[in-house]
């Protein structure tokens, strides 16, 4: 349902004045998606209820097919305004002229959703939204079955994390666990091995570890924030400590880069791999 917006004072778009305020959005059970590609991915998923869309005329034309479909045509408010109105309302420039508000799910993903996963990514203390987004993007690229975050991690539904992930946070199931290690130990008891990724040169190289396990062995790759890395408690809980061999002149890799390399090496063998 398309509505033309001519003025910032139009009350129908009042909520968009808060898109740069994550605390307000969280309090109101909402999150923001920006950019045509990622908004389209939001519209294509059944995981989140879309509250409304705010777009420029060019952006609504680009999204025309999905917005005109039976799912949204008569039910989703689509507000159309010029770019300058959108920028003034939001407080910054959206170069693709496309925003959406979606509702946060009331229920969390249950831990048993991860029980059958072959690969998981487990994040400890990763607060930077760019790193959160990058980690979800590599999780999607290498078919991880989910992401388990500890309470100190950044919000995967923060707009910058969503944008950096190219919408992967909208598709990969995740849990922001209050008892991260307890949940990992529960998965461990079900047969999943916990791997601690560390730059420690005494750790087993990833290729050596990968060669020592059955291809279908379920694994949870644990990674920590850049700088401090994984806590001692996380390292002690791991079944194995693994590392990526790098030049001695470099102390570490970006956490998303490291996780991507590790998940690529740990992928179960497939006929189409090279």
C-alpha positions as CSV (number, residue, x, y, z in Angstrom):
1,X,0.0,0.0,0.0
2,X,1.9,3.1,-1.3
3,X,1.6,6.5,0.4
4,X,3.1,9.7,-0.8
5,X,4.9,11.7,1.9
6,X,5.4,15.4,1.3
7,X,6.4,16.7,4.7
8,X,8.6,15.7,7.7
9,X,5.6,16.5,9.9
10,X,3.6,13.6,8.5
11,X,2.9,11.5,11.6
12,X,2.9,8.2,9.6
13,X,6.7,8.3,9.3
14,X,7.4,9.6,12.8
15,X,9.2,6.3,13.8
16,X,11.8,6.9,11.1
17,X,13.1,9.9,13.0
18,X,14.6,7.3,15.5
19,X,16.5,5.0,13.0
20,X,19.8,6.3,14.3
21,X,18.8,5.6,18.0
22,X,19.4,1.9,18.7
23,X,18.1,2.2,22.3
24,X,14.8,3.6,21.1
25,X,14.4,0.9,18.5
26,X,15.2,-1.8,21.0
27,X,12.7,-0.4,23.5
28,X,10.0,-0.4,20.7
29,X,10.8,-3.9,19.4
30,X,12.1,-2.7,16.1
31,X,15.2,-2.8,13.9
32,X,16.3,-0.9,10.8
33,X,17.3,-2.3,7.4
34,X,18.9,0.0,4.8
35,X,19.8,-0.3,1.1
36,X,17.8,-1.8,-1.7
37,X,19.6,-5.2,-1.8
38,X,19.3,-5.8,2.0
39,X,15.7,-4.5,2.2
40,X,14.8,-6.9,-0.7
41,X,16.4,-9.7,1.4
42,X,14.2,-8.7,4.3
43,X,11.1,-8.7,2.2
44,X,12.0,-12.1,0.8
45,X,12.4,-13.8,4.2
46,X,9.6,-15.1,6.4
47,X,11.7,-14.8,9.6
48,X,10.7,-11.2,10.5
49,X,7.5,-9.2,10.2
50,X,8.1,-6.0,8.2
51,X,6.6,-3.0,9.8
52,X,6.9,-0.5,6.9
53,X,9.2,0.7,4.2
54,X,10.4,4.3,3.4
55,X,11.8,4.8,-0.1
56,X,12.5,7.3,-2.8
57,X,10.6,7.1,-6.1
58,X,13.7,5.4,-7.7
59,X,13.9,2.9,-4.9
60,X,10.2,2.0,-5.0
61,X,10.5,1.4,-8.7
62,X,13.5,-0.9,-8.1
63,X,11.5,-2.9,-5.5
64,X,8.3,-2.8,-7.5
65,X,8.0,-6.5,-8.2
66,X,8.3,-7.7,-4.6
67,X,6.1,-4.8,-3.2
68,X,3.4,-5.5,-5.8
69,X,3.3,-9.2,-4.9
70,X,0.3,-10.7,-3.0
71,X,2.3,-10.9,0.2
72,X,2.7,-7.1,0.6
73,X,0.6,-5.3,-1.9
74,X,-2.4,-4.6,0.3
75,X,-0.8,-5.0,3.8
76,X,2.6,-3.3,4.0
77,X,2.7,0.5,4.3
78,X,5.2,1.8,1.7
79,X,6.0,5.5,2.2
80,X,7.5,7.3,-0.8
81,X,9.4,10.6,-0.4
82,X,12.2,12.5,-2.0
83,X,15.8,11.8,-1.0
84,X,16.2,15.1,0.9
85,X,13.1,14.4,3.0
86,X,14.4,11.0,3.9
87,X,17.8,12.3,4.8
88,X,16.4,15.1,7.0
89,X,14.1,12.7,8.8
90,X,16.7,10.0,9.4
91,X,19.5,12.4,10.2
92,X,22.0,11.1,7.7
93,X,22.3,10.3,4.0
94,X,21.0,7.0,2.7
95,X,22.6,6.8,-0.7
96,X,20.3,4.1,-2.0
97,X,17.1,5.9,-0.7
98,X,15.7,2.8,0.9
99,X,14.8,2.1,4.6
100,X,12.6,-0.5,6.3
101,X,11.5,-1.1,9.8
102,X,11.0,-4.7,11.0
103,X,9.8,-6.2,14.2
104,X,12.1,-8.1,16.4
105,X,11.0,-11.6,17.1
106,X,9.4,-12.1,20.6
107,X,10.8,-15.5,21.0
108,X,14.5,-16.5,20.8
109,X,15.8,-19.4,18.7
110,X,15.9,-22.5,20.9
111,X,19.3,-24.1,21.5
112,X,18.1,-27.4,20.1
113,X,17.8,-25.7,16.7
114,X,21.6,-26.0,16.6
115,X,21.8,-29.6,17.7
116,X,21.8,-31.0,14.1
117,X,24.2,-28.4,12.7
118,X,27.4,-29.5,11.2
119,X,29.2,-26.2,11.7
120,X,28.5,-23.4,14.1
121,X,30.2,-20.1,14.8
122,X,30.4,-19.1,18.5
123,X,31.4,-15.5,19.3
124,X,32.7,-14.2,22.6
125,X,33.0,-10.5,23.4
126,X,32.8,-9.3,19.8
127,X,31.3,-5.9,20.1
128,X,32.2,-4.1,16.9
129,X,29.2,-4.1,14.5
130,X,31.4,-4.3,11.4
131,X,33.0,-7.5,12.8
132,X,29.6,-8.9,13.8
133,X,28.4,-8.3,10.2
134,X,31.5,-9.7,8.7
135,X,31.3,-12.8,10.9
136,X,27.7,-13.5,9.8
137,X,28.7,-13.0,6.2
138,X,31.4,-15.7,6.4
139,X,29.0,-17.9,8.4
140,X,26.6,-17.7,5.5
141,X,29.3,-18.1,2.8
142,X,30.5,-21.4,4.4
143,X,27.0,-22.7,5.3
144,X,27.4,-22.5,9.1
145,X,24.1,-23.7,10.7
146,X,24.0,-20.8,13.2
147,X,25.8,-18.3,15.4
148,X,25.9,-18.4,19.2
149,X,26.8,-15.0,20.7
150,X,27.7,-14.2,24.3
151,X,26.0,-11.3,26.2
152,X,28.9,-8.9,25.5
153,X,28.6,-9.3,21.7
154,X,27.1,-6.6,19.5
155,X,23.5,-6.8,18.3
156,X,23.2,-8.7,14.9
157,X,20.1,-6.6,14.2
158,X,21.9,-3.3,14.5
159,X,21.6,-1.6,11.1
160,X,25.4,-1.4,10.6
161,X,25.8,-5.1,11.4
162,X,23.0,-6.0,9.0
163,X,24.4,-3.8,6.2
164,X,28.0,-5.2,6.6
165,X,26.7,-8.7,6.6
166,X,24.8,-8.0,3.3
167,X,21.7,-9.2,5.0
168,X,23.2,-12.5,6.4
169,X,22.0,-11.6,9.9
170,X,18.5,-11.8,8.5
171,X,19.0,-15.4,7.4
172,X,21.4,-17.1,9.7
173,X,19.7,-18.3,12.9
174,X,21.4,-16.9,16.0
175,X,21.2,-16.9,19.8
176,X,22.5,-14.2,22.1
177,X,23.0,-16.5,25.1
178,X,23.0,-15.4,28.7
179,X,25.0,-18.5,29.5
180,X,27.2,-18.8,26.5
181,X,29.6,-21.4,27.8
182,X,26.9,-23.5,29.4
183,X,25.1,-23.6,26.0
184,X,28.3,-24.6,24.3
185,X,28.9,-27.4,26.9
186,X,25.3,-28.6,26.3
187,X,26.1,-28.8,22.5
188,X,29.4,-30.5,23.4
189,X,27.6,-33.2,25.4
190,X,25.4,-33.9,22.4
191,X,28.5,-34.7,20.3
192,X,29.7,-31.3,18.9
193,X,33.4,-30.6,19.3
194,X,34.4,-27.1,20.5
195,X,37.3,-25.5,18.7
196,X,39.1,-22.4,20.1
197,X,40.6,-20.3,17.4
198,X,43.8,-18.7,18.8
199,X,47.0,-17.1,17.4
200,X,49.0,-19.1,20.0
201,X,51.8,-20.8,18.1
202,X,51.5,-23.9,20.3
203,X,48.0,-24.6,19.0
204,X,47.3,-27.2,16.3
205,X,47.2,-25.9,12.8
206,X,43.8,-25.9,11.3
207,X,44.8,-28.2,8.3
208,X,46.3,-30.7,10.7
209,X,43.2,-30.7,12.9
210,X,40.9,-31.0,9.9
211,X,42.8,-34.0,8.6
212,X,42.4,-35.7,12.0
213,X,38.6,-35.7,12.2
214,X,35.7,-37.4,10.3
215,X,34.2,-35.1,7.7
216,X,30.8,-35.2,9.3
217,X,32.0,-34.4,12.8
218,X,29.9,-31.5,14.1
219,X,32.1,-28.5,15.1
220,X,31.6,-25.2,16.9
221,X,34.3,-22.7,16.0
222,X,34.8,-20.3,19.0
223,X,36.3,-16.8,18.2
224,X,37.0,-13.9,20.5
225,X,37.3,-10.1,20.1
226,X,40.4,-8.7,18.4
227,X,43.0,-8.0,21.0
228,X,41.9,-10.0,24.1
229,X,40.8,-13.0,22.1
230,X,39.0,-15.9,23.9
231,X,38.8,-15.9,27.7
232,X,40.7,-18.5,29.6
233,X,37.4,-20.2,30.5
234,X,36.5,-20.6,26.8
235,X,40.0,-21.9,26.0
236,X,39.7,-24.5,28.8
237,X,36.3,-25.6,27.6
238,X,37.5,-26.3,24.1
239,X,38.2,-29.8,22.8
240,X,41.0,-28.4,20.7
241,X,42.9,-25.2,20.2
242,X,43.6,-24.4,16.6
243,X,45.4,-21.7,14.7
244,X,46.0,-20.3,11.2
245,X,49.8,-20.2,10.4
246,X,50.7,-16.6,9.6
247,X,53.9,-14.6,9.1
248,X,55.8,-14.1,12.4
249,X,55.8,-10.3,11.6
250,X,52.0,-10.2,12.1
251,X,50.5,-10.9,15.4
252,X,46.9,-11.7,14.3
253,X,44.2,-11.4,11.7
254,X,40.9,-9.5,11.7
255,X,38.4,-11.8,13.5
256,X,36.1,-12.0,10.5
257,X,39.0,-12.8,8.1
258,X,40.3,-15.5,10.5
259,X,36.9,-17.1,10.9
260,X,36.4,-17.2,7.2
261,X,39.7,-18.9,6.6
262,X,38.9,-21.4,9.4
263,X,35.4,-22.2,8.2
264,X,36.8,-22.7,4.7
265,X,39.4,-25.2,5.9
266,X,36.9,-26.9,8.2
267,X,34.2,-27.3,5.5
268,X,33.1,-30.9,5.1
269,X,34.4,-32.4,1.8
270,X,32.2,-31.9,-1.2
271,X,32.4,-33.0,-4.8
272,X,32.4,-29.4,-6.0
273,X,35.3,-28.2,-3.9
274,X,38.6,-27.4,-5.6
